Amino acid sequence: MIKLDARDIEILRLLSQEGRISKSDLAARINLSPTPCWERLKRLEKSGVIQSYRAEIALHKIAPCVTIFVAVELENHRAASFQLFEQSMKNYEEIVACWAIGGGLDYFMQVVTKDIDAYQRLIDELLEAKIGLARYFTYFVTKPVKQGSPPPIVQLLEE
Protein backbone atom coordinates (compact mmCIF):
# COMPACT_ATOMS: atom_id res chain seq x y z
CA MET A 1 0.00 0.00 0.00
CA ILE A 2 1.12 3.51 -0.76
CA LYS A 3 1.83 5.86 2.14
CA LEU A 4 -0.49 8.88 2.12
CA ASP A 5 -0.23 12.09 4.08
CA ALA A 6 -3.05 14.49 4.96
CA ARG A 7 -2.72 16.43 1.70
CA ASP A 8 -2.84 13.25 -0.41
CA ILE A 9 -5.96 12.18 1.46
CA GLU A 10 -7.56 15.57 0.91
CA ILE A 11 -6.73 15.40 -2.82
CA LEU A 12 -8.44 12.02 -3.03
CA ARG A 13 -11.44 13.20 -1.03
CA LEU A 14 -11.92 16.28 -3.20
CA LEU A 15 -11.47 14.43 -6.49
CA SER A 16 -13.91 11.69 -5.45
CA GLN A 17 -16.53 14.39 -4.85
CA GLU A 18 -15.59 16.89 -7.56
CA GLY A 19 -13.83 15.07 -10.38
CA ARG A 20 -13.89 18.14 -12.65
CA ILE A 21 -12.16 20.47 -10.19
CA SER A 22 -9.39 22.41 -11.91
CA LYS A 23 -5.82 21.75 -10.87
CA SER A 24 -5.44 25.33 -9.65
CA ASP A 25 -8.63 25.08 -7.55
CA LEU A 26 -7.46 21.74 -6.18
CA ALA A 27 -4.10 23.26 -5.20
CA ALA A 28 -5.82 26.22 -3.51
CA ARG A 29 -8.25 23.95 -1.62
CA ILE A 30 -5.42 21.87 -0.14
CA ASN A 31 -3.32 24.96 0.56
CA LEU A 32 -0.48 24.04 -1.78
CA SER A 33 1.02 25.73 -4.82
CA PRO A 34 0.07 24.26 -8.23
CA THR A 35 3.38 22.52 -9.07
CA PRO A 36 3.66 20.41 -5.88
CA CYS A 37 -0.06 19.67 -6.09
CA TRP A 38 0.38 18.51 -9.70
CA GLU A 39 3.31 16.28 -8.65
CA ARG A 40 1.22 14.69 -5.91
CA LEU A 41 -1.63 14.12 -8.35
CA LYS A 42 0.70 12.48 -10.88
CA ARG A 43 2.17 10.27 -8.14
CA LEU A 44 -1.32 9.15 -7.09
CA GLU A 45 -2.22 8.39 -10.73
CA LYS A 46 1.06 6.58 -11.46
CA SER A 47 0.73 4.43 -8.34
CA GLY A 48 -2.77 3.37 -9.38
CA VAL A 49 -4.50 4.96 -6.39
CA ILE A 50 -6.41 7.16 -8.85
CA GLN A 51 -7.66 4.65 -11.40
CA SER A 52 -9.69 6.85 -13.74
CA TYR A 53 -11.81 9.94 -14.22
CA ARG A 54 -15.32 9.69 -15.59
CA ALA A 55 -18.73 11.31 -15.67
CA GLU A 56 -21.77 9.82 -13.98
CA ILE A 57 -24.54 9.79 -16.58
CA ALA A 58 -28.23 9.99 -15.62
CA LEU A 59 -29.20 7.25 -18.06
CA HIS A 60 -32.92 7.57 -17.35
CA LYS A 61 -32.77 11.08 -18.83
CA ILE A 62 -31.47 9.92 -22.21
CA ALA A 63 -32.89 6.41 -22.74
CA PRO A 64 -35.12 3.82 -21.14
CA CYS A 65 -33.08 1.44 -18.99
CA VAL A 66 -33.27 -1.09 -16.24
CA THR A 67 -30.62 -1.94 -13.64
CA ILE A 68 -30.37 -5.52 -12.50
CA PHE A 69 -28.20 -7.16 -9.87
CA VAL A 70 -27.36 -10.78 -10.53
CA ALA A 71 -25.93 -13.27 -8.06
CA VAL A 72 -23.97 -15.98 -9.87
CA GLU A 73 -22.88 -19.48 -8.99
CA LEU A 74 -20.32 -21.26 -11.16
CA GLU A 75 -20.44 -24.92 -12.16
CA ASN A 76 -16.89 -25.61 -10.94
CA HIS A 77 -14.72 -24.03 -8.31
CA ARG A 78 -11.33 -24.52 -9.89
CA ALA A 79 -8.96 -21.63 -10.55
CA ALA A 80 -9.37 -22.04 -14.30
CA SER A 81 -13.16 -21.75 -13.98
CA PHE A 82 -12.88 -18.49 -12.06
CA GLN A 83 -10.35 -17.12 -14.54
CA LEU A 84 -12.54 -18.01 -17.53
CA PHE A 85 -15.59 -16.36 -15.99
CA GLU A 86 -13.70 -13.23 -14.94
CA GLN A 87 -12.06 -12.79 -18.35
CA SER A 88 -15.43 -13.24 -20.05
CA MET A 89 -16.97 -10.35 -18.11
CA LYS A 90 -14.88 -7.93 -20.19
CA ASN A 91 -16.81 -8.97 -23.31
CA TYR A 92 -20.19 -7.66 -22.16
CA GLU A 93 -20.75 -3.90 -21.97
CA GLU A 94 -24.10 -4.43 -20.26
CA ILE A 95 -22.27 -5.89 -17.26
CA VAL A 96 -21.11 -2.62 -15.73
CA ALA A 97 -19.65 -4.16 -12.55
CA CYS A 98 -18.79 -7.63 -11.31
CA TRP A 99 -17.46 -8.63 -7.91
CA ALA A 100 -16.15 -11.97 -6.63
CA ILE A 101 -17.92 -12.57 -3.32
CA GLY A 102 -17.61 -14.83 -0.33
CA GLY A 103 -20.48 -16.84 1.05
CA GLY A 104 -22.83 -19.16 -0.77
CA LEU A 105 -22.43 -17.67 -4.24
CA ASP A 106 -19.44 -16.75 -6.38
CA TYR A 107 -20.08 -13.39 -8.07
CA PHE A 108 -22.37 -10.41 -7.92
CA MET A 109 -22.91 -8.50 -11.17
CA GLN A 110 -24.53 -5.17 -11.94
CA VAL A 111 -26.20 -5.14 -15.33
CA VAL A 112 -27.77 -2.23 -17.22
CA THR A 113 -29.96 -2.94 -20.24
CA LYS A 114 -32.71 -1.10 -22.08
CA ASP A 115 -35.41 -3.51 -20.88
CA ILE A 116 -36.07 -6.94 -19.38
CA ASP A 117 -36.05 -8.62 -22.80
CA ALA A 118 -32.53 -7.31 -23.46
CA TYR A 119 -31.48 -8.62 -20.03
CA GLN A 120 -32.88 -12.06 -20.83
CA ARG A 121 -31.03 -12.10 -24.16
CA LEU A 122 -27.81 -11.30 -22.28
CA ILE A 123 -28.40 -14.14 -19.81
CA ASP A 124 -29.14 -16.53 -22.68
CA GLU A 125 -25.89 -15.45 -24.34
CA LEU A 126 -23.95 -15.98 -21.09
CA LEU A 127 -25.42 -19.46 -20.71
CA GLU A 128 -24.62 -20.39 -24.33
CA ALA A 129 -21.07 -19.00 -24.04
CA LYS A 130 -20.08 -21.88 -21.75
CA ILE A 131 -18.24 -19.66 -19.28
CA GLY A 132 -19.17 -21.84 -16.31
CA LEU A 133 -22.43 -20.19 -15.26
CA ALA A 134 -24.42 -22.79 -13.30
CA ARG A 135 -27.14 -20.72 -11.60
CA TYR A 136 -28.07 -17.09 -11.37
CA PHE A 137 -30.47 -15.08 -9.26
CA THR A 138 -31.94 -11.87 -10.66
CA TYR A 139 -32.82 -8.75 -8.64
CA PHE A 140 -34.40 -5.84 -10.53
CA VAL A 141 -33.89 -2.33 -9.20
CA THR A 142 -37.28 -0.69 -8.70
CA LYS A 143 -35.89 2.69 -7.67
CA PRO A 144 -32.48 4.04 -6.80
CA VAL A 145 -32.20 5.09 -3.18
CA LYS A 146 -28.49 5.94 -2.96
CA GLN A 147 -25.91 5.54 -5.68
CA GLY A 148 -22.65 6.94 -6.93
CA SER A 149 -21.53 8.24 -3.54
CA PRO A 150 -17.81 8.75 -3.12
CA PRO A 151 -16.11 6.27 -0.80
CA PRO A 152 -15.55 7.32 2.83
CA ILE A 153 -11.82 7.93 2.29
CA VAL A 154 -11.15 9.83 5.52
CA GLN A 155 -13.01 7.28 7.69
CA LEU A 156 -11.23 4.36 6.03
CA LEU A 157 -7.83 5.86 6.79
CA GLU A 158 -8.52 6.76 10.42
CA GLU A 159 -6.54 4.73 12.91
C-alpha positions in Angstrom: 0.0 0.0 0.0 1.1 3.5 -0.8 1.8 5.9 2.1 -0.5 8.9 2.1 -0.2 12.1 4.1 -3.0 14.5 5.0 -2.7 16.4 1.7 -2.8 13.2 -0.4 -6.0 12.2 1.5 -7.6 15.6 0.9 -6.7 15.4 -2.8 -8.4 12.0 -3.0 -11.4 13.2 -1.0 -11.9 16.3 -3.2 -11.5 14.4 -6.5 -13.9 11.7 -5.5 -16.5 14.4 -4.8 -15.6 16.9 -7.6 -13.8 15.1 -10.4 -13.9 18.1 -12.6 -12.2 20.5 -10.2 -9.4 22.4 -11.9 -5.8 21.8 -10.9 -5.4 25.3 -9.7 -8.6 25.1 -7.5 -7.5 21.7 -6.2 -4.1 23.3 -5.2 -5.8 26.2 -3.5 -8.2 24.0 -1.6 -5.4 21.9 -0.1 -3.3 25.0 0.6 -0.5 24.0 -1.8 1.0 25.7 -4.8 0.1 24.3 -8.2 3.4 22.5 -9.1 3.7 20.4 -5.9 -0.1 19.7 -6.1 0.4 18.5 -9.7 3.3 16.3 -8.7 1.2 14.7 -5.9 -1.6 14.1 -8.3 0.7 12.5 -10.9 2.2 10.3 -8.1 -1.3 9.1 -7.1 -2.2 8.4 -10.7 1.1 6.6 -11.5 0.7 4.4 -8.3 -2.8 3.4 -9.4 -4.5 5.0 -6.4 -6.4 7.2 -8.8 -7.7 4.7 -11.4 -9.7 6.8 -13.7 -11.8 9.9 -14.2 -15.3 9.7 -15.6 -18.7 11.3 -15.7 -21.8 9.8 -14.0 -24.5 9.8 -16.6 -28.2 10.0 -15.6 -29.2 7.3 -18.1 -32.9 7.6 -17.4 -32.8 11.1 -18.8 -31.5 9.9 -22.2 -32.9 6.4 -22.7 -35.1 3.8 -21.1 -33.1 1.4 -19.0 -33.3 -1.1 -16.2 -30.6 -1.9 -13.6 -30.4 -5.5 -12.5 -28.2 -7.2 -9.9 -27.4 -10.8 -10.5 -25.9 -13.3 -8.1 -24.0 -16.0 -9.9 -22.9 -19.5 -9.0 -20.3 -21.3 -11.2 -20.4 -24.9 -12.2 -16.9 -25.6 -10.9 -14.7 -24.0 -8.3 -11.3 -24.5 -9.9 -9.0 -21.6 -10.6 -9.4 -22.0 -14.3 -13.2 -21.7 -14.0 -12.9 -18.5 -12.1 -10.3 -17.1 -14.5 -12.5 -18.0 -17.5 -15.6 -16.4 -16.0 -13.7 -13.2 -14.9 -12.1 -12.8 -18.4 -15.4 -13.2 -20.0 -17.0 -10.3 -18.1 -14.9 -7.9 -20.2 -16.8 -9.0 -23.3 -20.2 -7.7 -22.2 -20.8 -3.9 -22.0 -24.1 -4.4 -20.3 -22.3 -5.9 -17.3 -21.1 -2.6 -15.7 -19.6 -4.2 -12.6 -18.8 -7.6 -11.3 -17.5 -8.6 -7.9 -16.2 -12.0 -6.6 -17.9 -12.6 -3.3 -17.6 -14.8 -0.3 -20.5 -16.8 1.1 -22.8 -19.2 -0.8 -22.4 -17.7 -4.2 -19.4 -16.8 -6.4 -20.1 -13.4 -8.1 -22.4 -10.4 -7.9 -22.9 -8.5 -11.2 -24.5 -5.2 -11.9 -26.2 -5.1 -15.3 -27.8 -2.2 -17.2 -30.0 -2.9 -20.2 -32.7 -1.1 -22.1 -35.4 -3.5 -20.9 -36.1 -6.9 -19.4 -36.0 -8.6 -22.8 -32.5 -7.3 -23.5 -31.5 -8.6 -20.0 -32.9 -12.1 -20.8 -31.0 -12.1 -24.2 -27.8 -11.3 -22.3 -28.4 -14.1 -19.8 -29.1 -16.5 -22.7 -25.9 -15.5 -24.3 -23.9 -16.0 -21.1 -25.4 -19.5 -20.7 -24.6 -20.4 -24.3 -21.1 -19.0 -24.0 -20.1 -21.9 -21.8 -18.2 -19.7 -19.3 -19.2 -21.8 -16.3 -22.4 -20.2 -15.3 -24.4 -22.8 -13.3 -27.1 -20.7 -11.6 -28.1 -17.1 -11.4 -30.5 -15.1 -9.3 -31.9 -11.9 -10.7 -32.8 -8.8 -8.6 -34.4 -5.8 -10.5 -33.9 -2.3 -9.2 -37.3 -0.7 -8.7 -35.9 2.7 -7.7 -32.5 4.0 -6.8 -32.2 5.1 -3.2 -28.5 5.9 -3.0 -25.9 5.5 -5.7 -22.7 6.9 -6.9 -21.5 8.2 -3.5 -17.8 8.7 -3.1 -16.1 6.3 -0.8 -15.5 7.3 2.8 -11.8 7.9 2.3 -11.1 9.8 5.5 -13.0 7.3 7.7 -11.2 4.4 6.0 -7.8 5.9 6.8 -8.5 6.8 10.4 -6.5 4.7 12.9 
